[in-house]
Amino acid sequence: MKILSGTSNLKLSKTIAKSLKLKLINTNIRRFADGEIYIEINENIRGNSVFVVQSTSNPANDNLMELLLVIDALKRSSAKTITAVIPYFGYARQDRKVAPRTSISAKVVANLLTNAGANRIVTVDLHAGQIQGFFDMPVDNLFTTPLFSKFIKKKITSKNLICVSPDMGGVARTRALATRLKADLAIIDKRRPAPGKSQVMNIIGDVKNKTCIIVDDIIDSGGTIINAVDALKKQGAKEVFVFITHAVLSGEAAKKIKNSKIKKLIITDTIDNSHKIKNNNKIEVLSIASLMSEAIKRIANSNSVSDLFN
């Protein structure tokens, strides 16, 4: 077993490799003056099972293309198996047709990864679970619920907790966390008048004088979450913590969060945001490296990955 890192999240890759007591494959990844990507593997990987760690976060197209070229280089170098470890799976929000003449981008990405030569996919909290069906290969979708639950039990002392789903689509995720915490469940009924914008219509559940735990897979511009927090506070919520797996944090999102009524935003390191959240005391990062390294170890040893979440 060997670990190769792309350039999108080298810090996470190094932590995963250290946890597995491995060194990263010696690789030369650089860009030419015109933006083209060059990949060279500087050691023998013939007959090895290789795990490529690369999030397809911003710049999504560059990072995706880099991942595809790395997979191709590994295939041409006679790697035994190639597992694409994609902590943040870009294009996952484009998983279906929302208008008559649109692309299903997540399916296109699945085809590209398959044709490049990947044998398996490992990812975290896919935006839509059905994306696994876009692949004709094994897909391991890891969940952050145990990680968040452990943090809440250790750091949040309030006994009057309620888990809040920011929309109807996130109810299953929120219920899983609420079950672990033995907490009540609330749901925010929202409408999207336009892409990237949301309007809270109603809150289903009693949040008055309670510590609210919002859990979601992605925070992008931050507008949706901030609107949700404001609505909860208006309904009498005592304080609101937000737990997000993938912090895209586009534009001024980090600044907006710092100035919001959010008590604390807890994110994972599936995306490297070290430069965006510097000196932002409202944002805390939980590393997903231990979860990913354990999953990689289990795959390499042909053990169950799903047992991690039982």
Secondary structure, DSSP 8 states (H G I E B T S, - for coil): -EEEE-SS-HHHHHHHHHHTT--B--EEEEE-TTS-EEEEE-S--TT-EEEEE----SSHHHHHHHHHHHHHHHHHTT-SEEEEEESS-TTTT--S-SSTT---HHHHHHHHHHHHT--EEEEES-SSGGGGGG-SS-EEEE--HHHHHHHHHHH---S-EEEEESSGGGHHHHHHHHHHHT-EEEEEEEEEEETTEEEEEEEES--TT-EEEEEEEEESSSHHHHHHHHHHHHTT-SEEEEEEEEE---TTHHHHHHTSS-SEEEEESSS--TTTSTT-TTEEEE--HHHHHHHHHHHHTT--SGGGG-
